[in-house]
Amino acid sequence: MKILHKTKHILALIAFSVLLNACDSYIEEDVYSNITAENFLTEDTADQLIIGLYTSMRGVYNNHSYQFAGTDVFTSKGEIFSFSAENDYNSFNAPQTNGLWNSNYNVISKANTAINRYEIEVDWSESRLGEKAYGIAQARALRAMSFFYLAQQYGGVVLDLEEPQSIRNDYTRSTEEETYSLIISELEAAIPNLQADPETGRISKRAAQHVLAEVYLTRAYKSFAGSNDFQTAADLAVQAIGSYDIRSQSFAQVFDYDNQVNPEILFAAQWGNTGFVQDRGNNKHSLFMIGVEQLPGISRNNLYGKSGDNLMPTPYFYSLFEDNDTRENVTVHRVLYADEPGFSVGADEIAVGDTIMYFPKEAVDMTDLVDKLDRYWVYQPDQYLFGRPAEVGDVNYKYELNPILTNFPIFKKFDDEIFQEEGLGARDTYVYRVAGTHLLAAEAFLGTGNTAQALFHLNRVRERATGVADHYSTIDLDVILAERALELAGEENRWAVLKRMGKLEERINLYNPHVVDHGAFDATKHLLRPIPVKELELSPGTMVQNPKY
């Protein structure tokens, strides 16, 4: 787990920096004293600006706004008839502020500062010009990534590349085409100066190629697409995959807590148990959960955590796992266990290690169900949404005794070992991994008409999960979306992927139960997110809102 964190406050006085290197082992702390703002930035200390960028990227990957709700594989935990603007698109209005906007512009602002200081403040010796180029390349790549995340959601955004020196009220949005052109030019300029095998936690050449492949692939669907965008995306994805064979590790090994630095991970947001609270800020273990701590026999300090969002996987998501798919057991918990004695349900006394709740993959028959309900709650595959199932016989675990009204197999793939309820997690967040690059390649080759190569990349991902070499013989976008859901659930920005493919409206109307019941999706409005109100108020004469908000 880990590396990369040197906490730096690059202000008038700098106290220290810490670089986290591996699970439970750290590079020796560098302590600076007698440093002033005038003499801090030298060849020896300039890299602290870049390290600060990676620290800021944590905020991007710890903010899940707009990524999952209102898609085909995630929905609200409320009643089917309940309203949730981000999920069912009813009364979806512009917020005062937004974490996705703020966290990405925080990275952009710091990248601007780093690039400016590298260029004009540090006196680089001839022998260290390579370090200068490498630092600037990292900053440009991370800045481009943040612009891309913004463009996916908002369309054209403010392309500010200057170090912030004063308060401004004249920010202006560029067009979406200009935004994508800048992102591409920044990544293409950065890639030659990035390292193929950098220090863990820093962006590599292959990771940047993955991002650039996704940028070209996204632009390929636009009205302003380049004539060769699909092919360019495919070529970049192949370069990013390189010689790595994902079959060299099982899906379970990729998500093994003790194997977080492994060759499949192209880029990850780094966390760790260093003693600094800011290094334990991951909250991903709390996603797609029920309130397990409310169940008898499960404490607040349980092994699962505490629910930190109002989302759940859709029934469609669970239906995707076939019997031979090893990813299911890694992705979700179908059994919840007690960790606290002293509780009972009906006449059943609960001991530590007892099953409290079971979610069978296939519905159990009535005889088996009655037997099991004497020992724990059972929720059949058609009972994962809000509501209490009908009572079954004279059993101990009556459904009316369960205080939780929405029950479903909770997520497992993000389980942490160091956390506090819904926060303070120490597990790394995988941002890009090679299996995802194969799926980008499959989509890009499909766009070029090269179905043979598209099938090769799609089947490579499936083979690792099932052992079947040529599962797919035909391919289309829906097949790719199903495989992406199985492989990358909770990792990919599902909303942006559906939007890219032109599949968002179609698939939420098929698979999101709340949208099916009362969705109000409007393609002329909801394919772009609303610009936060405060951004409009800061530049009232120049900033414009997206249509219909």
Secondary structure as UniProt FT lines:
FT   STRAND          16..17
FT   STRAND          20..22
FT   TURN            23..24
FT   STRAND          25..26
FT   STRAND          30..31
FT   TURN            37..39
FT   TURN            43..46
FT   HELIX           47..61
FT   TURN            65..67
FT   TURN            69..70
FT   STRAND          74..76
FT   TURN            80..81
FT   HELIX           85..88
FT   TURN            90..91
FT   HELIX           99..120
FT   HELIX           126..128
FT   HELIX           129..154
FT   HELIX           176..190
FT   HELIX           191..193
FT   TURN            200..201
FT   HELIX           205..220
FT   TURN            223..224
FT   TURN            227..228
FT   HELIX           229..241
FT   TURN            242..243
FT   HELIX           246..248
FT   HELIX           251..254
FT   HELIX           257..259
FT   TURN            263..264
FT   STRAND          265..269
FT   HELIX           277..279
FT   HELIX           284..286
FT   HELIX           292..294
FT   TURN            296..297
FT   TURN            300..301
FT   STRAND          311..313
FT   HELIX           315..319
FT   TURN            323..324
FT   HELIX           327..331
FT   STRAND          335..337
FT   STRAND          343..345
FT   TURN            346..347
FT   STRAND          348..350
FT   TURN            352..353
FT   STRAND          355..358
FT   HELIX           366..373
FT   TURN            374..375
FT   STRAND          377..378
FT   HELIX           381..383
FT   HELIX           399..401
FT   TURN            413..414
FT   TURN            421..422
FT   STRAND          429..433
FT   HELIX           434..448
FT   HELIX           451..466
FT   TURN            469..470
FT   HELIX           477..488
FT   TURN            489..491
FT   HELIX           494..501
FT   HELIX           504..511
FT   HELIX           513..518
FT   TURN            523..527
FT   HELIX           533..538
FT   TURN            540..542
FT   TURN            547..548
//
